[in-house]
Amino acid sequence: MQRSTQKFLIVGGNCLKGMVKVNGSKNASLPILAGTLLCAGTVKVNNVPQLQDIKNMKDVLSYLGAQVTCDGKDIIVDGSKIQSLEISEDLMRRMRASNLVLGPLLSRFGFVKISYPGGCNIGSRPMNLHLKGLKAMGAEIKEKFGYITATTESGLKGAEIHLDVPSVGATENLMMAATLAKGTTVLRNTAKEPEVEDLQKFLNSMGAKISGAGTDSITIEGVDELKPAEHTVIPDRIEAGTYMIAAAVTKSDITLSNVIAEHLKPLIAKLKETGVEITINDDNVRVSGVERPKAVDIKTMPYPGFPTDMQPQMMALLTIAEGTSVITETIFENRFKHVAELRRMGADIQLEGNTAIVRGVPSLTGAYVEASDLRAGAALALAAMAAEDGTVLDSIEHIDRGYERIEKQYNSLGARIIRVSS
């Protein structure tokens, strides 16, 4: 097996303590950056995390002809001189969220050609809901040789669209497509995630007329154009949740700042069930671990249910819980790839279809493990921080896609994580 060029060496058993500020949301930033393509002027997006996925999206925008400049965590996009409406296969394969340019480009220019996107291999995430919705708005879609070409002769038209499942990506793509469509579009059975609400807030700041985000029905009244604006991205609830589980799994006491606790209710409820102490004070959340957490059952569901993006990290905690936990994954069929790696560290986990039966063990031991995707990598990093002895975590490029210099952040709290090149 070919190893990646960078790894983490993690020495476990260290207690974490202190305060850490949560970065802006990756999953909110990506659709918002794609949404800047709807405006022929300059848009500023603040509090954007410095991640590989964000760099990839900036590369997509630049490839299309947008002028992209950065000032720390603030990104300025000038979309007045878009030159290309086709995106190279190489760029599309770098991440899943590259498909979010489909709706904005088609809505503004009436044409777009993209290949099927890449991203973490955690299960089937088809484009059919995106394309079905665009067709309902009058787009002509052609799929050939791995490319999607979408055209519309006289602009998109408002329509009533019912999503078969509450897909976040499809909800966001169709919201953006409908902003410049003629007439009113109603999306039903939509995703309720906070990131969808943040996208609505951003688009409305540019002059869009959208209401209902956060519910299962979103209404978009088409407008003629969008205008320059400035927007600050919400905090990353998945990064915050990962810190919270880190405190629990290492029996530590840490405080998070820049947190919207409302977005973390499902995780907070489950952590409290395990016995972890959580105190909320405005936008600060303090998490105090216990000597040994109690086993709990988890079932991933669309928001406001327990998030699939927190399932691997929660499994890492439950491997050392007292008792047996049952984890049911209902969102992505391949989201148990971290199980084999956790077993290398001494975890007792049995898989039965989309269910994992986790029998808690007193402690984990260090091992050579490999991240298969973003959240699996985070889970293995947490397990390694709790384990006895040292762990080598390979393929950390997955982690860099969604966590900004994770070793620097956790080392500031007392962890021992070293990034090495091979």
C-alpha positions in Angstrom: 0.0 0.0 0.0 1.4 3.4 -0.9 1.6 5.7 2.1 0.9 9.4 2.0 3.8 11.9 2.4 2.7 13.3 5.8 1.7 11.5 9.0 0.9 12.4 12.6 2.8 10.9 15.5 0.5 11.1 18.5 1.5 10.4 22.1 -1.6 9.5 24.1 -2.5 9.9 27.7 -2.2 13.6 28.0 -4.8 15.7 29.8 -6.2 18.6 27.8 -6.9 21.9 29.5 -7.7 25.5 28.4 -9.8 27.5 25.9 -9.9 27.2 22.2 -11.8 29.2 19.6 -13.8 27.4 17.0 -13.2 28.3 13.4 -15.8 29.2 10.8 -17.8 26.4 9.3 -16.4 24.5 6.3 -19.8 23.2 5.3 -21.2 26.7 5.3 -18.3 28.4 3.6 -18.2 26.1 0.6 -21.8 26.8 -0.7 -21.4 30.5 0.2 -18.2 30.8 -1.9 -20.0 29.0 -4.8 -22.9 31.5 -4.3 -20.6 34.4 -4.9 -20.8 33.4 -8.6 -24.4 34.7 -8.7 -23.1 38.3 -8.3 -21.4 40.3 -11.1 -19.7 42.5 -8.4 -17.4 42.0 -5.4 -18.5 39.9 -2.4 -16.6 39.6 0.9 -16.9 36.4 3.0 -15.5 36.6 6.5 -14.4 33.9 9.0 -13.6 31.3 6.4 -11.4 28.5 7.7 -8.1 27.9 6.0 -8.6 24.4 4.8 -7.7 22.3 1.8 -11.3 22.1 0.7 -11.5 25.9 0.8 -8.4 26.2 -1.3 -9.9 23.8 -3.8 -13.1 25.9 -4.0 -11.0 29.1 -4.5 -9.1 27.3 -7.3 -12.5 26.5 -8.9 -13.6 30.1 -8.7 -10.3 31.4 -10.1 -10.4 28.8 -13.0 -13.8 30.2 -13.9 -12.3 33.7 -14.1 -13.3 35.2 -10.8 -10.7 37.3 -9.0 -10.1 35.8 -5.6 -8.1 37.6 -2.9 -7.6 36.6 0.7 -6.9 38.6 3.9 -6.3 36.0 6.6 -9.7 34.3 7.1 -11.6 36.8 4.9 -12.1 36.1 1.2 -13.0 38.6 -1.4 -14.5 37.4 -4.7 -15.0 39.6 -7.8 -17.3 37.6 -10.2 -17.6 40.4 -12.8 -15.3 38.8 -15.3 -16.2 35.1 -15.4 -14.6 33.7 -18.5 -15.2 30.0 -18.5 -18.4 28.0 -17.8 -16.6 24.6 -17.9 -14.6 23.2 -15.1 -11.7 20.7 -15.6 -12.2 17.2 -14.3 -9.1 17.5 -12.1 -10.6 20.3 -10.1 -14.0 18.6 -9.8 -12.4 15.4 -8.5 -10.7 17.2 -5.6 -13.9 17.6 -3.5 -17.6 16.9 -3.4 -18.7 20.5 -2.9 -17.4 21.5 -6.3 -20.8 20.5 -7.7 -22.3 23.5 -5.9 -21.2 25.8 -8.8 -23.8 24.1 -11.0 -26.8 26.0 -9.8 -25.2 29.5 -9.6 -23.6 29.3 -13.1 -26.7 28.0 -14.8 -28.9 30.6 -13.1 -26.6 33.5 -14.1 -25.3 32.4 -17.5 -27.7 29.7 -18.8 -24.9 27.2 -19.4 -22.5 25.1 -17.4 -20.4 22.0 -17.9 -18.9 20.0 -15.1 -17.7 16.5 -14.5 -18.9 14.4 -11.6 -17.3 15.6 -8.3 -15.0 13.7 -6.0 -14.6 13.9 -2.3 -14.5 11.4 0.6 -15.6 7.9 -0.4 -18.1 7.4 2.4 -21.0 6.2 0.3 -23.4 7.1 -2.6 -24.1 10.8 -3.0 -25.7 11.0 -6.4 -26.4 14.1 -8.4 -29.9 13.0 -9.4 -31.8 15.3 -7.0 -29.8 18.3 -8.2 -30.5 17.5 -11.8 -34.1 16.6 -11.3 -34.7 20.0 -9.6 -32.9 21.9 -12.4 -35.0 20.1 -15.0 -38.2 21.1 -13.2 -37.0 24.7 -13.6 -36.6 24.3 -17.3 -33.0 23.3 -17.7 -31.9 20.8 -20.4 -29.5 18.3 -18.9 -27.1 16.0 -20.9 -24.9 13.4 -19.2 -22.1 12.0 -21.3 -18.6 10.7 -20.8 -18.7 11.5 -17.1 -19.7 15.1 -17.7 -22.9 17.0 -17.0 -23.9 19.8 -19.4 -26.8 22.0 -18.3 -28.4 24.7 -20.5 -31.4 26.9 -20.6 -32.4 29.1 -23.6 -34.5 31.7 -21.8 -33.5 31.4 -18.2 -34.6 29.2 -15.4 -38.3 29.4 -14.3 -39.8 29.1 -10.9 -41.2 25.6 -10.0 -42.4 23.5 -7.1 -39.9 20.8 -6.4 -40.2 18.0 -3.9 -36.9 16.4 -2.9 -37.0 12.6 -2.5 -34.7 12.9 0.5 -33.6 16.1 2.4 -30.2 16.4 0.7 -28.1 19.3 1.9 -26.3 19.7 -1.4 -29.4 19.5 -3.5 -31.2 22.0 -1.2 -28.3 24.5 -1.5 -27.8 24.1 -5.2 -31.5 24.5 -6.0 -31.7 27.5 -3.7 -28.9 29.2 -5.5 -30.3 28.3 -9.0 -33.7 29.7 -8.0 -32.4 33.1 -6.9 -32.3 34.5 -10.5 -35.1 32.4 -11.9 -38.2 34.0 -13.3 -41.1 33.6 -10.8 -41.3 31.7 -7.5 -39.7 28.4 -6.6 -40.9 26.3 -3.7 -38.6 23.5 -2.4 -40.2 20.9 -0.2 -38.6 18.2 2.0 -35.5 20.3 2.2 -32.5 19.9 4.5 -32.8 21.8 7.8 -29.1 22.1 8.6 -27.7 25.4 10.0 -25.5 25.7 7.0 -28.6 26.0 4.8 -29.8 28.8 7.0 -26.5 30.6 6.7 -26.6 30.3 2.9 -30.1 31.9 2.9 -28.8 34.7 5.1 -25.8 35.3 2.7 -27.9 35.2 -0.5 -30.5 37.6 1.1 -27.7 40.0 2.0 -27.1 40.3 -1.8 -30.7 41.0 -2.5 -32.2 37.5 -2.9 -35.7 36.9 -1.6 -35.6 33.5 0.3 -37.5 32.4 3.3 -38.0 29.1 5.2 -34.5 27.8 5.5 -34.3 25.7 8.7 -37.7 24.2 7.9 -38.7 21.5 5.4 -40.1 24.1 2.9 -38.1 27.0 1.3 -39.6 29.6 -0.9 -37.4 31.6 -3.3 -38.8 34.6 -5.3 -36.6 35.2 -8.3 -34.9 38.6 -8.7 -33.2 40.2 -11.7 -29.7 40.5 -10.1 -27.7 40.2 -6.9 -25.6 43.0 -5.5 -22.2 43.1 -3.7 -22.4 42.3 0.0 -20.4 41.2 3.1 -21.2 38.1 5.2 -19.6 36.4 8.2 -19.7 32.6 8.3 -21.2 30.7 11.3 -19.0 28.7 13.6 -18.2 25.1 12.6 -20.4 22.8 14.6 -18.5 19.7 13.6 -15.2 21.1 14.6 -16.8 22.2 17.9 -18.3 18.7 18.4 -14.9 17.1 17.8 -13.3 19.3 20.5 -16.1 18.3 22.9 -15.5 14.6 22.3 -11.8 15.1 22.6 -12.4 16.4 26.2 -14.6 13.5 26.9 -12.3 10.8 25.5 -9.2 12.2 27.3 -11.0 12.8 30.6 -10.2 16.5 30.3 -11.6 19.9 30.9 -11.7 22.4 28.0 -13.8 25.4 27.1 -14.8 26.3 23.5 -15.5 29.9 22.4 -17.3 31.0 19.3 -19.9 28.2 19.5 -23.6 28.2 18.7 -24.8 25.6 21.2 -28.2 25.4 19.5 -26.5 23.7 16.6 -25.0 21.1 18.9 -28.1 19.9 20.8 -28.1 16.3 19.5 -24.4 15.8 20.4 -24.7 17.6 23.8 -27.7 15.4 24.7 -25.7 12.2 23.9 -22.6 13.4 25.7 -24.6 14.2 28.8 -26.0 10.6 28.6 -22.5 9.3 28.8 -22.0 11.3 32.0 -19.9 14.1 30.6 -20.5 17.5 32.2 -21.4 20.4 29.8 -21.9 24.0 30.8 -23.2 26.6 28.3 -22.5 30.3 28.8 -23.5 32.5 25.8 -21.1 31.4 23.0 -18.8 29.4 25.3 -19.2 25.7 26.1 -17.2 24.0 28.8 -16.8 20.2 28.6 -15.5 18.1 31.5 -14.8 14.5 31.0 -15.4 11.7 33.5 -13.2 8.8 34.6 -15.2 6.4 32.3 -18.2 7.3 30.1 -21.3 5.2 30.0 -22.4 3.4 26.9 -25.2 5.0 24.8 -26.9 4.2 21.5 -26.6 6.4 18.5 -28.6 6.6 15.3 -27.5 9.1 12.6 -30.3 11.2 11.1 -30.7 14.4 9.1 -30.6 17.6 11.1 -31.8 18.1 13.9 -31.0 14.4 14.4 -27.5 13.1 15.4 -25.1 14.1 12.6 -23.4 11.5 10.5 -20.3 13.8 10.6 -20.0 13.1 14.3 -20.6 9.4 14.2 -16.9 8.3 13.8 -15.7 10.6 16.6 -18.5 9.4 18.9 -17.6 5.8 18.2 -14.0 6.6 19.3 -15.4 7.7 22.7 -17.7 4.7 23.0 -14.9 2.2 22.5 -13.7 3.0 26.1 -17.2 3.4 27.6 -18.6 1.2 30.3 -21.1 -1.2 28.6 -22.2 -1.9 25.1 -23.3 0.8 22.6 -25.2 0.3 19.4 -24.5 2.8 16.5 -26.8 2.8 13.5 -25.6 4.7 10.4 -28.6 5.7 8.2 -27.0 8.4 6.0 -23.8 6.9 4.3 -23.4 3.2 3.7 -19.5 3.3 3.7 -19.1 5.3 6.9 -17.7 2.5 9.0 -14.2 2.3 7.5 -12.7 3.6 10.7 -13.9 0.5 12.5 -11.0 -1.7 11.3 -8.5 0.9 12.4 -10.0 1.3 15.8 -9.8 -2.5 16.2 -6.1 -2.2 15.6 -6.0 0.0 18.7 -7.8 -2.7 20.8 -11.4 -1.6 20.3 -14.1 -4.4 20.4 -16.5 -3.5 17.6 -18.8 -5.9 15.6 -20.4 -4.8 12.4 -23.8 -6.0 11.2 -24.9 -4.2 8.1 -25.4 -0.5 8.9 -25.1 -1.2 12.6 -22.0 -1.3 14.8 -22.0 -3.0 18.2 -19.4 -1.4 20.4 -18.4 -3.2 23.6 -16.4 -0.8 25.7 -12.8 -1.7 26.7 -10.9 -0.2 29.7 -8.4 1.5 27.4 -7.0 1.7 23.8 -3.4 1.1 22.8 -1.3 2.9 20.2 -1.0 1.4 16.7 -0.2 2.2 13.0 -3.5 3.4 11.6 -4.7 5.1 8.4 -7.4 7.7 7.8 -9.9 6.7 5.1 -11.8 10.0 5.0 -12.1 13.3 6.9 -14.2 12.4 9.9 -12.7 8.9 10.2 -9.3 10.6 10.5 -10.6 12.9 13.2 -11.9 9.9 15.1 -8.6 8.1 14.9 -6.8 11.2 16.1 -9.1 11.4 19.2 -8.6 7.7 19.9 -4.8 8.1 19.6 -4.9 11.0 22.1 -6.7 8.7 24.6 -4.6 5.6 23.9 -1.7 4.2 25.8 1.7 4.7 24.1 2.1 6.3 20.7 0.1 6.1 17.5 1.2 6.7 13.9 -1.8 8.2 11.9 -1.3 8.0 8.1 -3.1 9.7 5.2 -3.7 12.9 7.2 -4.4 14.8 4.0 -8.0 13.8 4.7 -8.0 15.6 8.0 -6.5 18.7 6.5 -9.6 18.9 4.3 -11.8 19.8 7.2 -9.6 20.8 10.3 -7.3 23.8 10.2 -3.9 22.7 11.5 -5.5 20.3 13.9 -2.1 19.5 15.6 -1.5 23.2 16.5 -5.0 23.6 18.0 -4.9 20.4 20.1 -1.2 20.9 21.2 -2.2 24.3 22.6 -4.5 22.4 24.9 -1.8 19.9 26.0 -1.9 17.2 23.4 1.2 15.8 21.8 0.8 15.6 18.1 3.7 15.9 15.7 3.4 16.2 11.9 6.1 14.4 10.1 7.0 14.1 6.4 8.2 10.8 5.0 
